[in-house]
């Protein structure tokens, strides 16, 4: 897994989360992000890290994301260390 592939999956996660108003509200409330920050997410690895952390904190959302985007849910665990702020293992 390289950074480009990780970025593609992370951006799919952003798109997935933005596709549902309930998920958006949950994400914004839990992470402290705002819509402007989300718009900057493609250029901000810290925001992408927060998106991945959000998915990893909510198994039901992670599984739904994986099914909707046809990816293995374990890939999120594998790519998270490629972004800033990773401390330890999941």
Order of alpha helices (4+ residues) and beta strands (2+ residues): alpha-alpha-alpha-alpha-alpha-alpha
